[in-house]
Every structure is written in C-alpha cells, then in structure tokens.
Amino acid sequence: MPIKNVSELNKMNKVVHFEIPTDDMARAKKFYQDTFGWLLEDQPGMEYVIARTVEVDDKMMPKEPGGINGGMAKRGENLKAPSLAINVDNIDEAMQNVKKSGGVLATEKMPVGKMGFMAYFRDTEGNVLSLWQSTM
C-alpha cells in the first residue's frame, strides 16, 4: 500500500542489502577491499561473500542509520547487474504483492542459513531485486 504522507515513512519496506555480481571473485574482492576498505567475508559452503560497509549489531543489522551491507556472488541468470534487497515482514505476502502489481518471481523463497529467507523478483521494468525476511 502506498505511503500517503511523510509521517508514514517508518512503515515502508526499506532497502537493507545490496548484491554485486562477479565474474572473478578474487579480482572483485581485491577491488572493493583496496578501493573502499570493505571487510569481505567468505561464506562457508557457498559461493558468496558478505561485504561489510558498516558495523553491525548482534542481529547483524547496521548500527549506523542509513548504512547497508551487502554481498558478492557469481554473475548468473538472476544476478546480472547490481541488485538491492528489500526487507519485508512476511516474504510470502510480499511475493504475492509482487505478482499482483505486475512483477514476476524469478525464484522461489529460499532459506539463507539461519538468518532468514530471500526470493528474487523482476519488477515491471525488468530489474531484478530481492525480498528479504529476517528470522533473527
């Protein structure tokens, strides 16, 4: 449902994560570490690197208002260009809303360790983004 005035902004689903596609993970890691000083953490058992751009709390959420962290993964069908993740309270409901609004689900809901669930979708302009529901 659309926000009608500024006082309702805290009810919006916020961008909480970014993803950068890579063709050469070692090269990409070196670039982002050397250029921006990001802390990059390989994820065991996954071809995924967490990119920390801001300090996090015990729930892995940024301590700094407006700061977001992200990750890097192999370039693929659903990650051809940088993408943003939108936090939602209920991923199943958000997936239905994507479809009702003319978007297309690119993947089913999938667990991400014990941290939460995500699903990629294409908006009406063909951009690929993701939904994120935390379980922490």
Protein Blocks (a to p, Z undefined) as FASTA:
>chain_A
ZZfbfklmmmpccdfbdcdddfblmlmmmmmmmmnopacdddehiacddddfbdcdfkop
afbghiacdddddddfklmbccdddddfblmlmmmmmmmnopacfbdcddehjlbccddd
ddfkopacdddddfZZ
